[in-house]
Amino acid sequence: MVVVFDAELWIWDARRADTWTFVSLPTEASEEIRDLAGGARRGFGSLRVRVTVGGSTWKTSIFPDSTVGGGQPARVRISML
């Protein structure tokens, strides 16, 4: 599954000192990923994914966003090197 979208990056308030940067997936894509994954989740409800931003690609995880009702949309940690 490939999801292409534009969104603003944001820094997680709880980890500002570590600058954990995330992007929120569109709700529709988040719901589709959740349906496809079924029960195949890891810690904190995460799923392993491969992310491409610009010309860089890496493996990371998506997490359900507990700040939004129903645990959606998912958020992706973006490692800024």
C-alpha positions as CSV (number, residue, x, y, z in Angstrom):
1,M,0.0,0.0,0.0
2,V,1.3,3.4,-0.9
3,V,-0.1,6.6,0.7
4,V,0.9,9.9,-0.8
5,F,-0.1,13.1,0.9
6,D,1.1,16.6,2.0
7,A,1.0,17.6,5.6
8,E,2.9,19.8,8.1
9,L,5.4,18.1,10.4
10,W,5.0,18.7,14.2
11,I,7.1,18.1,17.3
12,W,5.7,15.9,20.0
13,D,5.3,18.1,23.1
14,A,6.3,15.3,25.5
15,R,9.7,14.9,23.8
16,R,10.6,18.4,22.7
17,A,14.1,18.1,24.1
18,D,14.7,15.1,21.8
19,T,12.9,16.8,18.9
20,W,10.7,13.8,18.0
21,T,9.1,14.9,14.8
22,F,5.8,13.5,13.5
23,V,3.3,13.8,10.6
24,S,-0.3,12.9,10.9
25,L,-1.8,10.6,8.3
26,P,-5.0,11.6,6.6
27,T,-8.0,9.9,8.4
28,E,-9.0,7.9,5.3
29,A,-5.5,6.4,4.9
30,S,-5.3,5.7,8.6
31,E,-8.6,3.8,8.6
32,E,-7.5,1.8,5.5
33,I,-4.2,0.9,7.1
34,R,-5.9,-0.2,10.4
35,D,-8.3,-2.4,8.4
36,L,-5.5,-4.0,6.4
37,A,-3.3,-4.6,9.4
38,G,-6.0,-6.4,11.4
39,G,-4.4,-7.5,14.7
40,A,-0.8,-7.4,13.5
41,R,0.3,-4.6,15.8
42,R,3.4,-4.1,17.9
43,G,4.0,-2.1,21.1
44,F,1.7,0.8,21.7
45,G,-0.4,-0.3,18.7
46,S,2.4,0.5,16.2
47,L,2.9,-0.9,12.7
48,R,6.2,-1.0,10.9
49,V,6.3,1.1,7.7
50,R,8.8,2.4,5.1
51,V,8.6,6.2,4.6
52,T,9.9,8.3,1.8
53,V,10.3,12.1,2.2
54,G,11.9,13.8,-0.7
55,G,14.8,11.6,-1.8
56,S,15.2,9.8,1.6
57,T,13.6,6.5,2.5
58,W,13.8,4.7,5.9
59,K,11.9,2.2,8.1
60,T,9.9,3.6,11.1
61,S,6.6,2.9,12.8
62,I,3.1,4.4,12.7
63,F,1.2,4.8,15.9
64,P,-2.5,5.4,16.6
65,D,-3.0,8.9,17.9
66,S,-4.6,8.7,21.3
67,T,-5.3,12.4,21.3
68,V,-8.0,12.0,18.7
69,G,-11.2,10.1,19.5
70,G,-11.1,6.5,18.2
71,G,-7.3,6.4,18.0
72,Q,-7.1,8.0,14.6
73,P,-5.5,9.4,12.5
74,A,-2.2,7.6,12.8
75,R,1.0,9.5,13.2
76,V,4.4,8.7,11.8
77,R,7.7,9.5,13.5
78,I,10.0,11.4,11.1
79,S,13.7,11.1,12.0
80,M,15.5,14.2,11.0
81,L,19.1,13.5,10.2
